[in-house]
Amino acid sequence: MSLTPLLARYDHVLLDLDGCVWVGDEPTPDAAAAVTALRAAGKGVAFVTNDGRHAGEEYVRKLWRLGFRASLEEVVTVGGAIQHVLADTDRWRSAYVVGAAVMHRHVEEAGLKIVNGRDVPSPDVVVAAAHDDFTYAELRGAVQAVLGGAELVCAGRDALFPMPDGPWPGTGAVVAAIEAATGVDAVNLGKPAAQPFHTALERLGAAGRVGTRSRALVVGDRLDSDLAGAAAAGLDGAIVLTGATSAAQARAAVEPEPVAIAASLAELVLHR
């Protein structure tokens, strides 16, 4: 299948996962065919996610299982973005982590000591990300650390993410609880921060080149993370309606305004 005139204009396409490529364990309609067509046309493809529950390797395995060809280099997770920032911030030596095992691993690989459950002075930073085994004890520890002077960073502000049985609470819900209890605003290191998109372009060999904005397109289902993040990174953004955003909300979006709104990734990409 050929590409739509819109997609033919771009050299690189940065795809959100939840709500765009898949919902839960099901791909969105004909999404695999859309990604295959992008590759056949020579487009660079990367996948950018704010879901900090899984490692990049797990996302690659899921993509292959659902019919998508993908390499580890093409998957940019929020955990990887957080690891990069932590490693580059000298004042952070210790951390309290709210997150899945993979988030703990990213923090350790950044060179920080994790102090969860230890009777030690307050850490330098609290890293917050939603995960399936989140507990009140984690929330209590994070709140006490922040009130003790730790800085607060998070893996995103998405309050919900789409699942087949209905929306699930996202990292934004966890972060809101910490902020409400402490009065401290978290620094968001996931989308809509520009860094995840810059990392994706670097991996595609497109970072720093003149005209990148005209050659790379971000596709996602959220106005507040995907579309706003594209704008923060100086990229065009398109919205698909298979996830968190309704058609009315997408049409009302301004500053930034999507370059396109489509019922699905396949409708956006494939010229039928």
C-alpha positions in Angstrom: 0.0 0.0 0.0 1.1 3.6 -0.7 1.3 6.4 1.9 -1.1 9.3 2.2 0.2 12.6 0.8 0.7 13.8 4.4 3.0 11.0 5.4 4.9 11.2 2.1 6.2 14.6 3.2 8.1 13.2 6.2 11.3 11.2 6.5 10.8 10.1 10.1 7.7 9.1 12.1 7.7 9.0 16.0 4.8 6.8 17.2 3.2 6.7 20.6 2.3 3.2 21.8 -0.7 3.1 24.1 -3.8 4.4 22.3 -2.0 4.8 19.0 -0.2 1.6 18.1 -2.2 -0.6 20.5 -4.8 -0.6 23.3 -3.8 -3.1 25.9 -2.8 -6.3 24.1 -4.6 -5.6 20.9 -3.1 -3.5 18.0 -5.3 -0.7 16.7 -7.0 -1.6 13.3 -4.4 -2.2 10.6 -1.6 -0.5 12.6 0.9 -3.2 11.7 0.2 -2.7 8.0 0.7 1.1 8.5 4.1 0.6 10.1 5.1 -1.9 7.4 4.1 0.7 4.7 6.2 3.4 6.5 9.2 1.1 6.4 8.7 0.1 2.8 8.6 3.7 1.9 12.0 4.2 3.6 10.7 6.2 6.6 12.5 6.1 9.9 10.2 4.8 12.6 10.6 5.1 16.4 8.2 4.3 19.2 8.1 6.7 22.2 6.2 5.8 25.4 5.5 7.4 28.8 4.7 4.0 30.3 7.4 3.2 32.7 6.2 -0.2 33.7 8.3 -2.2 31.2 11.8 -2.3 29.8 12.6 -1.5 26.1 13.2 -5.2 25.5 9.7 -6.0 26.7 8.2 -3.5 24.3 10.2 -5.0 21.4 8.9 -8.4 22.2 5.3 -7.1 22.4 5.7 -5.3 19.1 6.9 -8.4 17.4 4.1 -10.5 19.0 1.5 -8.1 17.7 2.9 -8.1 14.2 5.2 -5.1 14.2 8.9 -5.3 13.2 11.0 -3.3 15.7 14.5 -3.1 17.1 15.5 -2.0 20.6 17.1 1.2 19.2 13.7 2.2 17.9 12.0 2.1 21.3 12.4 5.1 23.5 11.0 4.6 27.0 10.5 7.2 29.7 12.7 5.1 31.9 15.6 5.6 29.5 14.9 9.3 29.4 14.9 9.5 33.2 18.2 7.5 33.4 19.8 10.0 31.0 18.8 13.0 33.1 19.7 11.4 36.5 23.2 10.4 35.2 23.8 14.0 34.0 22.7 15.7 37.3 25.6 15.7 39.7 23.7 16.9 42.7 21.6 13.7 42.8 23.4 10.8 44.5 20.5 9.0 46.2 16.9 8.4 45.2 13.6 7.2 46.5 11.8 5.4 43.6 8.1 4.9 43.1 7.9 2.5 40.1 8.3 -0.9 38.7 11.5 -3.0 38.9 12.6 -1.6 35.6 12.4 1.9 36.9 14.6 0.9 39.9 17.1 -0.5 37.4 17.2 2.7 35.3 17.9 4.7 38.5 20.6 2.3 39.6 22.2 2.3 36.2 22.3 6.1 36.3 24.6 5.7 39.3 22.2 6.7 42.1 21.8 4.8 45.4 18.2 3.7 46.0 17.2 4.2 49.7 13.6 2.8 49.7 13.0 1.0 53.0 16.3 2.2 54.6 16.5 4.3 57.8 18.8 7.0 56.2 18.6 10.8 55.7 16.2 12.0 53.0 17.4 11.2 49.4 18.3 13.9 46.9 15.5 13.1 44.5 12.2 11.2 44.3 11.5 9.5 41.0 7.7 8.8 40.5 6.2 6.5 37.9 2.9 4.5 38.0 3.1 0.7 38.2 0.8 -2.2 38.7 1.9 -2.9 42.3 1.8 0.7 43.6 1.1 0.8 47.3 0.2 3.4 50.0 3.6 2.6 51.6 5.3 3.8 48.5 3.2 7.0 48.5 4.0 7.6 52.2 7.7 7.1 51.6 7.8 9.5 48.6 5.8 12.2 50.5 8.2 11.9 53.5 11.2 12.2 51.3 9.9 15.3 49.5 9.0 16.9 52.8 12.5 16.1 54.0 14.0 18.1 51.1 14.2 15.7 48.1 13.5 17.1 44.7 10.6 15.5 42.8 10.7 14.2 39.2 8.2 12.1 37.3 7.8 9.9 34.3 4.8 11.8 32.9 1.5 13.5 33.8 -0.9 11.3 31.9 -3.8 10.9 34.4 -5.2 7.9 32.4 -4.2 5.5 29.7 -6.5 3.5 27.5 -7.1 -0.2 28.2 -9.8 -2.6 26.7 -11.8 -2.6 29.9 -11.7 1.2 30.3 -9.1 3.8 31.3 -6.5 2.9 33.9 -4.8 5.4 36.2 -1.5 6.7 34.9 1.6 8.3 36.4 -0.2 11.6 36.6 -2.6 10.2 39.2 0.3 9.0 41.4 2.2 12.3 41.0 -0.9 14.3 41.8 -1.1 12.5 45.1 2.5 13.3 46.0 2.1 17.0 44.9 -1.1 17.3 46.9 0.5 16.0 50.1 3.7 18.0 49.8 2.8 21.2 47.9 5.8 20.6 45.6 5.4 20.5 41.8 7.2 17.6 40.1 9.5 18.1 37.2 8.2 16.0 34.3 10.9 14.1 32.4 8.5 12.2 30.1 6.3 13.5 27.4 5.5 16.4 26.8 9.1 17.2 27.7 11.2 17.4 24.4 13.9 15.0 25.5 12.2 11.7 24.6 11.6 13.0 21.0 15.1 14.3 20.7 16.4 10.9 21.8 14.3 9.2 19.2 15.6 11.5 16.5 19.2 10.9 17.6 18.6 7.1 17.3 17.2 7.7 13.8 20.2 9.8 12.9 18.1 12.9 12.4 19.0 15.0 15.5 20.5 18.4 14.9 20.0 18.6 11.2 18.6 21.7 9.6 14.9 21.3 8.7 14.2 18.5 11.1 10.8 20.0 11.9 9.7 19.6 8.3 10.9 16.0 8.1 9.7 14.4 11.3 6.1 13.8 12.5 4.9 12.7 15.9 1.7 10.6 16.0 -0.2 10.0 19.2 -3.5 10.0 20.9 -3.0 12.6 23.6 -3.1 16.4 23.2 -1.3 17.0 26.6 1.6 14.7 26.0 2.0 13.7 22.4 0.9 16.9 20.6 2.4 19.2 23.2 5.6 17.2 23.3 5.9 17.4 19.6 5.6 21.2 19.8 8.2 21.3 22.6 10.6 19.4 20.4 9.9 21.6 17.4 8.1 18.9 15.5 4.7 18.5 13.7 2.1 16.4 15.5 -0.9 14.4 14.4 -3.7 13.0 16.6 -5.4 9.6 16.2 -8.8 8.9 17.8 -8.1 5.3 19.1 -7.1 6.4 22.6 -7.6 9.3 25.0 -8.8 12.1 22.7 -12.2 12.6 21.1 -12.8 14.1 17.7 -14.3 17.2 19.2 -11.3 17.7 21.5 -8.9 17.2 18.7 -10.7 19.7 16.4 -10.7 22.3 19.2 -6.9 22.0 19.8 -4.9 25.2 19.2 -1.4 26.2 20.1 -0.4 23.6 19.1 -2.8 22.6 16.5 -2.4 19.1 15.0 -1.4 18.9 11.3 -3.9 16.1 10.9 -6.6 14.2 12.8 -7.4 10.6 11.9 -9.7 7.8 13.2 -6.6 5.5 13.5 -2.9 5.3 12.6 -3.8 3.2 9.5 -6.2 5.9 8.3 -3.5 8.6 8.8 -0.8 6.5 7.0 -2.3 4.3 4.3 -3.6 5.6 1.0 -6.4 3.2 0.1 
